[in-house]
């Protein structure tokens, strides 16, 4: 019997003939923690009596969630991370470098066939590069820092076959919101989501990251795609200066066994919006158009990449954000920020009325930037809209594509981006 991508990667990294539901111990290619989880991992490392991080240049700590620090207590945690990384010789990405899930692939730490863990649930983002990447808890990260290994229950796989091509004004964010709405928030629990079909192949790598990023929003352990020429070119362009990363493309076997195979023709898909307070509470744009908003957010690990900023700027250029809307932009990394400046994208966004914040998570987690007021509606390119997600349990968060967010910022209400495309 053939194997899925997940089964093949976990077989190679464990040295076992691994199949769905098997337990394996596998060698890790990279480990990551961010400032919301790393302090706990460092303390667990010490409680486990860890002395040295295994292969420290294949492990990174990232300060992105509360960057720059908004509080004295947070500053102390950041100091702990910096001190630990320096002592252990680990990679340290500090304030302004960007979001962990942009930096790990951008800096060349992950590629086809990699096995990666991160103490953040959206580590599944790297599956767009044909890697098995998944989120773990802080204690598991501590054990992996010591050993360089992690145990896994090999997941079953759910295969999404997306046929056709997305129409104008409809983007990868719309596609993944649609899929989550179809399978629900727990429809793929502890599975590996495999995405394939003409619609996926037509997407840029930036767009594919968006889909892989939100696999966790349907309960999946990982979100995986095959490595085509676009992926291989992207990986070559972002190869680590050290030359590390002997990546190996992994494809599913034709006779691989899947828990389910779901097929969709996406040629007629419309812009999608996730309504409060669940990501699977998805509606087509026509059902929510006209809902007043007070804040719009462009960025996060889901949609803060160069293509996302470019799409929004294309709609906003020469126009002004509605006077009753606060429009916040958070580039996903320093590199993206600079590239967007070189293209004039940042200038177009700022002239339209945007407030650009430090590359990082921005308003997404609600620790400092852009906390909404009671009763306010926010439209965001983030991946979660749970009650209190942005720092106020009395606010309402809608999720949408960069184009829909930009159009809504102009209109002062949720708007169909197709009406604003030039």
C-alpha positions in Angstrom: 0.0 0.0 0.0 1.3 3.5 -0.9 1.9 6.3 1.5 0.7 9.9 2.0 3.2 12.8 2.3 2.9 12.7 6.1 3.5 9.0 6.3 6.6 9.3 4.1 8.2 12.2 6.0 7.6 10.5 9.4 8.9 7.2 8.0 12.1 8.8 6.8 12.8 10.8 9.9 12.0 7.9 12.3 13.7 5.1 10.3 10.4 3.1 10.6 7.9 1.9 8.1 5.4 4.4 9.5 1.7 4.3 8.8 -1.3 6.2 10.0 -1.9 5.8 13.8 1.6 4.4 14.4 3.7 6.0 17.2 7.2 7.0 16.1 10.2 8.9 17.5 11.7 11.1 14.8 14.7 13.3 14.2 13.8 17.0 13.9 15.2 19.3 11.3 14.3 22.5 13.1 12.7 23.7 16.4 11.2 27.1 17.1 9.6 29.0 20.0 8.1 32.5 20.2 7.8 34.9 23.1 4.4 33.6 24.2 5.7 30.1 24.7 9.5 30.1 24.9 9.8 31.4 28.5 7.8 28.3 29.7 10.0 26.1 27.5 13.2 27.5 29.0 11.9 26.9 32.5 10.9 23.3 31.5 14.4 22.8 30.0 15.9 23.7 33.3 13.5 21.5 35.3 14.4 18.6 33.0 18.0 19.4 33.9 18.9 20.1 30.4 22.5 21.4 29.9 23.0 22.1 26.2 20.6 22.5 23.3 21.1 19.8 20.7 22.5 21.3 17.5 21.6 24.9 18.6 21.9 26.3 15.0 18.8 24.3 14.1 16.7 26.0 16.8 15.4 29.5 17.0 13.7 31.8 19.5 11.5 34.6 18.0 10.2 37.7 19.7 7.1 38.6 17.6 4.0 38.5 19.6 4.7 41.4 22.0 7.2 43.3 19.9 8.4 45.8 21.0 7.6 45.0 24.6 4.5 46.8 26.1 5.1 45.9 29.7 7.9 45.5 32.3 7.0 41.9 32.9 7.1 41.1 29.2 10.5 42.8 29.0 11.8 40.4 31.6 10.6 37.4 29.6 12.3 38.8 26.5 15.5 39.2 28.4 15.2 35.6 29.5 14.9 34.5 25.9 17.9 36.6 24.7 20.1 35.4 27.5 19.2 31.7 26.9 19.7 31.9 23.2 23.1 33.6 23.7 24.2 31.1 26.3 23.2 28.1 24.1 24.3 29.5 20.8 20.8 29.4 19.3 19.4 31.6 16.6 17.7 34.6 18.0 15.2 36.8 16.0 14.4 39.9 17.9 11.9 42.7 17.7 11.4 44.0 14.2 12.7 40.9 12.5 9.1 39.6 11.9 6.7 36.9 12.5 8.1 33.4 13.4 6.1 31.7 10.6 7.5 34.1 8.0 11.1 34.0 9.4 11.5 30.2 9.6 10.9 29.6 5.8 12.3 33.0 4.7 15.6 32.4 6.5 16.0 29.0 4.8 15.4 26.8 7.9 12.7 24.6 6.3 12.1 23.0 2.9 10.7 20.0 1.1 10.8 16.9 3.3 11.6 18.7 6.5 10.2 17.8 9.9 9.7 20.9 12.0 8.1 21.7 15.3 7.2 25.0 16.8 5.7 26.1 20.1 2.9 27.9 18.2 -0.1 26.3 16.7 0.4 27.9 13.2 3.7 26.1 12.7 1.7 24.2 10.1 2.3 27.1 7.7 5.6 25.5 6.4 3.6 22.7 4.9 3.3 24.9 1.8 7.0 24.0 1.2 6.3 20.3 1.3 7.4 20.0 5.0 5.7 18.3 7.9 5.5 21.1 10.4 3.3 21.1 13.5 2.7 23.0 16.7 3.6 21.6 20.1 3.4 22.7 23.7 6.3 24.4 25.6 7.2 21.2 27.5 7.5 19.2 24.3 9.7 22.0 22.8 12.0 21.8 25.9 12.4 18.1 25.4 13.1 18.5 21.7 15.7 21.2 22.4 17.5 18.7 24.6 17.2 15.6 22.4 16.7 16.9 18.8 13.8 14.4 18.6 10.0 14.3 19.1 7.4 11.6 19.3 4.5 11.6 16.9 1.3 9.7 16.3 1.3 9.4 12.5 -1.8 11.2 11.4 -4.4 10.0 8.9 -4.6 12.4 5.9 -7.5 14.3 4.5 -7.0 15.2 0.8 -8.5 18.3 -0.7 -8.7 18.3 -4.5 -9.3 21.9 -5.6 -10.2 22.0 -9.3 -10.5 25.0 -11.7 -9.0 28.4 -11.0 -10.0 31.1 -8.5 -11.8 34.0 -10.3 -10.7 37.6 -10.2 -11.1 39.2 -6.8 -11.0 35.8 -5.0 -7.8 34.7 -3.3 -6.3 31.8 -1.3 -7.7 33.3 1.9 -11.2 32.9 0.5 -10.4 29.4 -0.5 -9.2 28.2 2.9 -12.1 30.0 4.7 -14.5 28.2 2.3 -12.8 24.8 3.0 -12.9 25.4 6.8 -16.6 26.3 6.5 -17.2 23.0 4.6 -15.4 20.6 7.0 -15.9 22.7 10.2 -13.5 23.6 12.9 -13.0 20.0 14.1 -13.6 18.2 10.8 -9.9 17.3 10.4 -8.8 16.8 14.0 -5.4 15.3 14.3 -5.2 14.7 10.5 -2.8 15.9 8.0 -4.6 18.1 5.4 -3.2 17.6 1.9 -4.1 20.2 -0.7 -3.8 19.6 -4.4 -5.4 20.3 -7.8 -5.2 22.9 -10.5 -6.4 25.7 -8.2 -3.5 25.1 -5.8 -0.9 24.7 -8.5 -2.0 28.1 -9.9 -1.2 29.9 -6.6 2.0 31.6 -5.7 4.0 30.3 -2.8 2.9 33.3 -0.7 -0.7 32.4 -1.3 0.0 28.7 -0.5 1.4 29.7 2.9 -2.0 31.2 3.7 -3.8 27.9 3.1 -1.3 25.8 5.0 -1.3 28.3 7.9 -5.0 27.8 8.6 -5.0 23.9 8.5 -5.1 24.1 12.3 -8.4 26.0 12.1 -10.0 22.8 10.9 -8.3 20.8 13.6 -5.5 19.4 11.4 -2.0 18.5 12.7 -0.4 19.7 9.5 -1.2 21.2 6.2 0.8 19.8 3.3 1.3 20.5 -0.4 3.5 19.0 -3.0 6.7 20.7 -4.1 6.4 22.0 -7.7 8.8 24.3 -9.6 7.4 27.4 -7.8 8.3 25.9 -4.4 11.7 24.8 -5.5 12.5 28.2 -6.9 11.3 29.9 -3.7 13.4 27.6 -1.6 16.5 28.3 -3.7 15.9 32.0 -3.4 15.6 31.8 0.4 18.3 29.3 1.1 20.2 29.7 4.4 23.6 31.5 4.0 25.2 28.5 5.8 24.0 26.3 3.0 22.2 24.0 5.5 19.1 22.3 4.4 19.5 19.2 2.2 15.8 19.1 1.3 14.2 16.1 -0.4 10.9 16.4 -2.3 8.1 14.1 -1.0 5.1 13.2 -3.1 2.1 11.0 -2.2 1.9 7.6 -3.8 -1.1 7.2 -6.2 -2.4 4.4 -4.1 -2.0 6.2 -0.8 -4.9 5.6 1.7 -6.8 8.7 2.8 -9.3 9.1 5.6 -11.4 11.2 3.1 -10.9 12.8 -0.3 -13.0 16.0 -0.9 -13.2 17.5 -4.3 -14.3 21.1 -5.1 -14.5 23.1 -8.3 -13.6 26.6 -7.1 -14.1 28.4 -10.4 -17.3 30.1 -9.1 -16.1 30.8 -5.6 -17.0 34.3 -4.2 -15.1 36.3 -1.6 -15.6 34.6 1.8 -15.8 36.1 5.3 -15.6 34.3 8.7 -18.1 35.9 11.1 -17.7 36.2 14.9 -16.8 34.2 16.9 -15.8 31.0 15.0 -13.5 30.6 12.0 -15.9 28.0 10.5 -18.8 30.6 10.7 -18.2 31.4 7.0 -20.4 33.4 4.7 -20.2 34.6 1.1 -19.5 38.3 0.8 -23.1 39.1 -0.1 -24.4 37.9 3.2 -22.3 40.3 5.3 -21.7 43.3 2.9 -22.7 46.6 4.5 -21.8 45.6 8.1 -20.1 48.7 9.6 -16.5 48.3 10.7 -14.4 50.5 12.9 -11.0 48.9 12.4 -9.2 47.0 9.6 -6.1 44.9 10.0 -3.7 43.8 7.2 -0.9 41.4 8.2 -0.2 38.5 10.6 1.4 35.1 9.9 -1.6 34.5 7.5 -1.5 37.5 5.2 1.4 39.8 5.9 3.5 38.8 3.0 4.6 40.9 0.0 1.8 39.6 -2.3 -0.8 40.5 0.4 0.5 44.0 0.8 0.6 44.4 -2.9 -3.0 43.3 -3.4 -4.2 45.7 -0.8 -2.1 48.6 -2.1 -3.6 48.0 -5.6 -7.0 48.7 -4.2 -6.1 51.5 -2.0 -3.7 53.5 -4.2 -5.1 57.0 -4.9 -8.0 56.4 -2.5 -8.5 57.3 1.2 -9.5 55.0 4.0 -12.9 55.8 5.4 -12.6 58.6 8.1 -14.3 56.4 10.8 -12.0 53.4 10.2 -8.5 52.7 11.7 -6.4 50.8 9.2 -3.4 49.0 10.7 -0.8 47.3 8.6 1.9 44.8 10.0 4.4 43.5 7.5 5.3 39.9 8.2 9.1 40.5 8.3 11.7 43.2 8.0 12.6 41.8 4.5 9.0 42.2 3.4 8.8 45.7 4.8 11.9 46.7 2.9 10.7 45.1 -0.3 7.3 46.8 0.0 9.1 50.1 0.5 11.2 49.5 -2.6 8.1 48.8 -4.6 6.3 51.9 -3.2 3.7 49.7 -1.6 4.2 51.1 1.9 4.0 54.7 0.6 0.7 53.9 -1.1 -0.7 52.3 2.0 0.4 55.2 4.3 -1.0 57.8 1.9 -4.3 56.0 1.9 -4.4 56.4 5.7 -2.8 53.3 7.0 -0.8 53.1 10.3 2.2 50.8 9.8 3.4 49.0 12.9 6.6 46.9 13.7 7.0 43.7 11.6 5.5 41.0 13.7 2.2 39.7 14.9 0.7 43.2 15.3 -2.9 43.4 16.6 -3.6 39.7 16.1 -3.1 38.4 19.7 -4.3 41.6 21.4 -1.2 42.2 23.6 -0.6 45.8 22.6 -1.2 47.0 19.1 -4.7 47.9 18.0 -6.9 46.5 20.8 -10.5 47.4 19.8 -13.1 49.0 22.0 -16.3 47.4 23.3 -18.8 46.7 20.6 -16.5 47.5 17.7 -16.3 45.5 14.5 -12.9 44.6 13.1 -12.2 43.0 9.7 -8.8 41.3 9.7 -6.6 39.1 7.6 -5.7 37.1 10.7 -6.5 33.4 11.2 -8.7 33.5 14.3 -11.7 35.5 15.4 -12.5 34.0 18.8 -14.1 36.1 21.5 -11.3 38.2 23.0 -8.7 37.2 20.4 -7.6 40.8 19.8 -7.6 41.8 23.4 -11.3 42.6 24.0 -14.0 40.0 24.5 -16.7 42.6 23.8 -15.4 43.3 20.2 -16.4 41.4 17.0 -13.8 40.1 14.6 -14.5 39.2 10.9 -11.8 37.4 8.9 -11.2 38.0 5.2 -8.7 38.3 2.4 -6.3 41.3 2.0 -8.5 42.5 -0.9 -11.7 42.4 1.2 -10.0 44.1 4.1 -8.7 46.9 1.9 -12.1 47.4 0.2 -13.8 47.4 3.6 -11.4 50.0 4.9 -12.4 52.3 2.1 -16.1 51.7 2.4 -16.3 51.9 6.2 -18.3 48.6 6.0 -17.6 45.1 4.8 -17.4 45.4 1.0 -16.9 43.2 -2.0 -13.4 43.8 -3.3 -14.4 43.0 -6.9 -16.1 46.4 -7.0 -12.7 48.1 -6.3 -10.4 46.2 -8.5 -8.6 48.4 -11.1 
